[in-house]
Amino acid sequence: MTSSLATPPSESRDFVARGGVLTACVALVAGALAMGVMAWAFQAAPARAYHSYLTAYVFVLSVLLGALGFTLIAHAANTTWPVAVRRLSEASVAVLPLFLLLFVPVVLGLGRLYPWARTAPVPEPLASVLAHRRVFMNPRFFTLRACVFLGVWSFIALRLRSSSLAMDAGKGGAQRSVALRRSSYAALIVTALTVAFAGFDWLMSLSPEFASTMFGAYFIAMCLFGGSAWLVVLVAFADARGFSGPLEQSHYHALGRLLLTFLVFVGYLAFFQYMLCWIANKPDEVVFYLARAQGTYGWESAFLVLGHTFLPFFALLSFRLKRRPRELAVVGAWCLASHYVHLHWLVTAESERRGFDWLDPVALVAVLGLALGSAILLQRGKSTVAVRDPRYAAALAYRSR
């Protein structure tokens, strides 16, 4: 599982990724075939296909944005332990430019997804709400904002990764480390604002009669939670196969605490958003929760309280569990699955075909397969460990109690 630090870490050890071509090809082929099925479904079953695709798209993208947030926070906070696992988060976010292309189906399905993008008349009082927001919520401006968001995230992710990889060639590690920390301050603010507005655009506007000023922070918390769960699983996988440095129990403990923190953050915001809407009892806000309290979505609501929040919360309170890679990875995988259910609850409740649908896993395979295959190929020939970072030795020496 782990290695002791009896000797200092050797920079000569080879962590360069060379394999994975077969896995990448399988993922890409599976993703391409699934995307072909979705292309057919967009024509044959548009009432649900676009909502299934949006759920999968936002799920994978939110996980990557959470990994990007982890990288930025690690640089800005100038902490040492994330250096031991940071390269894995950088490898994940390298595929963010791909999501500009994967956003095309969302643009083509705006009329099916969002009431404000439809040309057919809608009844009052929704018509008045849409007319009031027409300047901001219209297909052209929506698409422009999305391209800006995706472009900004891609630029930040690629700049962080390229500077980190440059250290492997011995190019000014100390200077680059300081520059990364300073640039991450501004990048954190920009990323937080753009992620918040993306949450307003892509998720909250599915129900244009619903409005919540805390929805942006809610989506940020969801991204950080999903990204932390992904890193827990990825780090445990890489450690078990020798793709990472000699990690200790303390590193997993730190990742587990981070996952618990963001779980509490999501639960806190979700509860208070619901509580404020319940106290105000305004028809245009309550309808959002009424649509998610019936049928399949009633069961999903119960799962989000018990399975998504309380079950991992009590599991992650355990000191021993957070220091055991396999058990922590199981909790991380559970959190990833519950994160998908959370987004399914948000998105598909507004579709004409409610509940779970066979297109949901197909869409997930399409987006996840293309992203995973691309990430593996992009990482080939590059080190999976930032051994030339000046803080790497201190990162391996990290201990927590």
C-alpha positions in Angstrom: 0.0 0.0 0.0 2.5 2.6 1.1 6.3 3.0 1.5 8.3 4.3 4.4 10.6 7.3 4.1 13.7 5.6 5.4 15.6 7.1 2.5 15.0 10.5 0.8 13.0 10.3 -2.4 15.1 9.9 -5.5 14.5 12.3 -8.4 15.9 9.7 -10.7 13.0 7.3 -10.3 11.0 7.0 -13.5 7.3 7.9 -13.1 6.8 8.6 -16.8 3.5 7.2 -18.1 4.2 4.9 -21.1 1.4 2.4 -21.2 -2.4 2.7 -21.3 -2.8 2.8 -25.0 -5.2 -0.1 -25.1 -7.2 1.3 -22.2 -7.4 4.7 -23.9 -8.5 3.1 -27.2 -11.2 1.1 -25.5 -12.5 4.2 -23.7 -12.4 6.3 -26.9 -14.2 3.6 -29.0 -16.8 3.1 -26.2 -17.3 6.9 -26.0 -17.6 7.3 -29.8 -20.1 4.4 -30.1 -22.2 5.8 -27.2 -22.0 9.3 -28.8 -23.3 7.8 -32.0 -26.3 6.3 -30.1 -26.9 9.7 -28.5 -26.8 11.4 -32.0 -29.6 9.0 -33.0 -31.5 9.6 -29.8 -31.3 13.4 -30.3 -33.5 12.8 -33.3 -35.6 9.8 -32.2 -36.1 10.7 -28.5 -35.3 14.3 -28.0 -37.7 14.6 -25.1 -35.2 12.9 -22.9 -31.9 12.6 -24.8 -30.8 16.1 -24.3 -31.5 16.1 -20.5 -29.6 12.8 -20.2 -26.6 14.3 -22.1 -26.6 17.5 -20.1 -26.6 15.4 -16.9 -23.5 13.4 -18.1 -21.8 16.5 -19.4 -22.1 18.6 -16.3 -21.2 15.5 -14.1 -17.9 14.9 -15.8 -17.1 18.6 -16.2 -18.0 19.4 -12.6 -15.5 16.7 -11.4 -12.8 18.2 -13.6 -13.6 21.7 -12.3 -13.3 20.3 -8.8 -9.9 18.9 -9.7 -8.9 22.3 -11.1 -10.1 24.0 -7.9 -8.0 21.6 -5.9 -4.9 22.5 -7.9 -5.5 26.2 -7.6 -6.2 26.0 -3.8 -3.0 23.9 -3.4 -0.9 26.6 -5.1 -2.6 29.6 -3.5 -2.4 28.1 0.0 1.3 27.2 -0.5 0.7 23.9 1.3 3.1 21.0 0.9 1.2 17.7 1.0 -0.8 18.3 -2.3 2.4 18.4 -4.2 2.6 14.6 -3.8 -0.7 14.1 -5.7 -1.1 17.3 -7.6 0.2 15.9 -10.9 -2.8 13.6 -11.1 -5.3 16.5 -10.8 -3.3 18.3 -13.5 -3.5 15.3 -15.8 -7.3 15.2 -15.2 -7.9 18.8 -16.2 -5.8 18.6 -19.3 -8.9 17.4 -21.2 -11.0 20.6 -20.5 -10.5 21.9 -24.1 -12.4 18.8 -25.3 -15.5 20.1 -23.5 -15.8 23.0 -25.9 -16.5 20.4 -28.6 -18.7 18.3 -26.3 -20.9 21.4 -25.6 -22.2 21.4 -29.2 -25.1 19.0 -28.5 -26.2 21.2 -25.6 -26.3 24.2 -28.0 -28.2 22.2 -30.5 -30.7 21.1 -27.9 -31.3 24.5 -26.2 -35.0 24.6 -27.2 -35.5 21.2 -25.7 -33.6 21.9 -22.5 -34.5 25.5 -21.5 -38.0 27.1 -21.6 -36.4 30.5 -22.3 -34.9 29.2 -25.5 -38.2 28.0 -27.0 -40.1 29.8 -29.7 -43.6 28.5 -28.6 -45.6 30.7 -26.3 -45.7 29.9 -22.6 -48.4 30.7 -20.1 -48.3 33.4 -17.5 -46.7 34.2 -15.1 -43.7 32.4 -16.8 -44.1 34.5 -19.9 -43.5 37.7 -17.9 -40.5 36.2 -16.2 -38.9 35.1 -19.5 -39.6 38.5 -21.1 -37.9 40.2 -18.2 -34.8 38.1 -18.6 -34.7 38.0 -22.4 -31.7 40.3 -22.6 -29.6 37.9 -20.6 -31.2 34.6 -21.2 -31.2 34.2 -25.0 -29.5 31.4 -27.1 -26.8 33.6 -28.6 -25.6 35.2 -25.3 -25.9 31.9 -23.5 -23.6 30.2 -26.0 -21.1 33.1 -26.0 -20.9 32.9 -22.2 -20.5 29.1 -22.2 -17.6 29.4 -24.7 -16.0 32.1 -22.5 -16.3 29.9 -19.4 -14.9 26.8 -21.1 -12.1 28.8 -22.7 -11.1 30.4 -19.4 -11.1 27.1 -17.6 -9.1 25.5 -20.4 -6.5 28.3 -20.4 -6.0 28.2 -16.7 -5.7 24.4 -16.6 -3.2 24.2 -19.5 -1.1 27.1 -18.1 -0.9 25.4 -14.7 0.0 22.0 -16.2 2.6 23.4 -18.6 4.4 25.3 -15.8 4.3 22.2 -13.6 5.6 19.9 -16.4 8.4 22.4 -17.2 9.8 21.7 -13.7 10.5 18.1 -14.8 13.1 19.5 -17.2 14.7 21.4 -14.4 13.6 24.8 -15.7 13.5 27.1 -12.6 11.5 25.0 -10.2 11.6 27.5 -7.3 10.7 30.5 -9.5 7.9 28.6 -11.2 6.5 27.5 -7.9 6.3 31.1 -6.7 4.8 32.2 -10.0 2.2 29.5 -9.8 1.2 30.5 -6.3 0.9 34.2 -7.2 -1.1 33.6 -10.4 -3.4 31.1 -8.6 -4.8 33.9 -6.4 -6.4 35.7 -9.4 -7.2 32.4 -11.2 -9.1 31.2 -8.1 -11.4 34.3 -8.2 -11.9 34.1 -11.9 -12.7 30.4 -11.7 -15.1 30.7 -8.8 -17.0 33.5 -10.6 -17.3 31.7 -13.9 -18.3 28.4 -12.3 -21.0 30.2 -10.3 -22.4 31.8 -13.4 -22.2 28.5 -15.3 -24.3 27.0 -12.5 -26.9 29.7 -13.0 -26.9 29.3 -16.7 -26.7 25.5 -17.2 -28.7 24.2 -14.2 -30.8 26.9 -12.5 -32.2 28.3 -15.7 -33.7 24.8 -16.5 -36.4 26.1 -14.1 -36.6 29.8 -15.0 -39.4 30.5 -12.4 -36.9 29.4 -9.7 -34.3 31.9 -8.4 -31.7 31.4 -5.7 -28.8 33.8 -5.1 -26.9 31.0 -3.4 -27.2 28.6 -6.4 -23.8 29.6 -7.7 -22.1 28.8 -4.5 -24.1 25.6 -4.4 -22.7 24.5 -7.8 -19.1 25.5 -6.7 -19.5 23.2 -3.7 -20.8 20.4 -5.9 -17.8 20.7 -8.1 -15.3 20.7 -5.2 -17.1 17.7 -3.7 -17.0 15.7 -7.0 -13.4 16.7 -7.7 -12.3 15.6 -4.3 -14.1 12.2 -4.6 -12.4 11.7 -8.0 -9.0 12.5 -6.6 -9.5 10.0 -3.7 -10.3 7.2 -6.2 -7.5 8.3 -8.7 -4.8 8.6 -6.1 -5.6 5.2 -4.5 -5.6 3.6 -8.0 -2.3 5.3 -9.0 -0.7 4.3 -5.7 -1.7 0.7 -6.0 -0.1 0.5 -9.4 3.1 2.4 -8.7 2.1 5.6 -10.7 2.6 7.8 -7.6 5.4 8.5 -5.2 5.7 6.7 -1.8 2.5 8.0 -0.2 1.8 7.5 3.5 -1.4 7.1 5.4 -1.3 10.9 6.2 -1.8 11.8 2.6 -4.9 9.7 2.4 -6.0 11.2 5.7 -5.6 14.7 4.2 -7.6 13.7 1.1 -10.3 12.2 3.3 -10.6 15.4 5.4 -10.9 17.4 2.2 -13.7 15.2 0.9 -15.5 15.5 4.3 -15.1 19.3 4.2 -16.7 19.6 0.8 -19.4 17.1 1.7 -20.4 19.3 4.6 -20.2 22.4 2.4 -22.6 20.9 -0.2 -25.0 19.6 2.5 -25.0 23.0 4.3 -25.8 25.0 1.1 -28.5 22.5 -0.1 -30.2 22.5 3.3 -30.3 26.3 3.7 -31.5 26.8 0.1 -34.3 24.4 0.8 -35.1 25.9 4.2 -35.2 29.5 2.9 -37.6 28.5 0.1 -39.8 26.6 2.5 -39.9 29.6 4.9 -40.8 32.1 2.1 -43.3 29.7 0.6 -43.4 31.5 -2.7 -45.2 29.6 -5.4 -42.5 30.4 -8.0 -39.8 28.9 -5.8 -41.6 26.1 -4.1 -42.5 24.5 -7.5 -38.8 23.7 -8.0 -38.9 21.3 -5.0 -42.5 20.1 -5.6 -41.3 18.8 -9.0 -38.5 16.8 -7.2 -40.7 15.4 -4.4 -42.9 13.1 -6.5 -42.4 9.6 -8.0 -38.8 8.7 -8.7 -37.5 12.1 -7.6 -39.1 11.7 -4.2 -36.9 8.6 -3.7 -33.9 10.5 -5.1 -34.6 13.3 -2.6 -34.6 10.8 0.2 -31.3 9.2 -1.2 -29.7 12.7 -1.3 -30.4 13.2 2.4 -29.5 9.7 3.6 -27.1 8.2 1.0 -25.5 11.3 -0.4 -25.0 13.2 2.8 -25.4 11.3 6.1 -23.9 7.9 5.1 -20.5 9.2 3.7 -20.5 11.9 6.5 -20.5 9.3 9.3 -18.1 7.1 7.3 -15.6 9.9 6.9 -15.7 10.8 10.6 -13.7 7.6 11.1 -10.0 8.4 11.7 -9.0 4.8 10.7 -11.0 4.7 7.5 -9.5 8.0 6.2 -6.0 6.4 6.6 -6.9 3.2 4.6 -6.6 3.7 0.8 -9.0 0.9 -0.2 -11.8 1.8 2.2 -11.4 5.5 1.5 -11.5 4.7 -2.3 -14.8 2.9 -1.8 -16.2 5.9 -0.1 -14.9 8.1 -2.8 -16.5 6.0 -5.5 -19.8 6.1 -3.6 -19.5 9.9 -3.4 -19.0 10.1 -7.2 -22.1 7.9 -7.8 -24.1 10.0 -5.4 -22.8 13.2 -7.1 -24.2 11.9 -10.4 -27.6 11.2 -8.7 -27.5 14.8 -7.4 -27.1 16.2 -10.9 -29.7 13.7 -12.3 -32.1 15.1 -9.7 -31.4 18.6 -10.7 -31.5 18.2 -14.5 -33.9 15.4 -15.5 -36.8 16.5 -13.3 -37.4 19.2 -15.9 -37.6 16.7 -18.8 -40.8 15.4 -20.4 -39.7 11.8 -19.7 -39.0 11.9 -16.0 -37.2 9.3 -13.9 -34.3 7.1 -14.9 -33.9 6.3 -18.6 -31.7 3.9 -20.6 -30.2 7.0 -22.2 -28.7 8.1 -18.9 -25.9 5.5 -18.8 -25.3 5.8 -22.6 -24.8 9.5 -22.3 -22.4 9.0 -19.3 -20.3 6.5 -21.3 -20.2 8.9 -24.2 -18.8 11.8 -22.3 -16.7 9.9 -19.7 -15.2 7.5 -22.4 -14.0 10.4 -24.6 -12.7 12.4 -21.6 -10.9 9.4 -20.0 -9.4 8.1 -23.2 -8.1 11.6 -24.1 -6.7 12.2 -20.6 -4.7 8.9 -20.8 -3.2 9.7 -24.2 -2.4 13.3 -23.2 -0.5 12.0 -20.1 1.7 9.5 -22.1 5.3 10.4 -22.0 4.9 12.7 -19.0 5.6 12.2 -15.4 2.7 11.4 -13.0 4.7 12.8 -10.1 6.1 16.3 -9.7 9.5 15.1 -8.5 11.3 18.3 -9.5 9.0 20.5 -7.5 11.1 22.1 -4.8 8.5 21.1 -2.2 8.2 17.5 -3.2 10.5 16.1 -0.5 8.5 18.1 2.1 5.3 16.8 0.6 6.4 13.2 1.1 7.5 13.9 4.7 4.0 15.2 5.6 2.5 13.6 8.7 -0.8 14.2 10.3 -2.4 12.9 13.5 
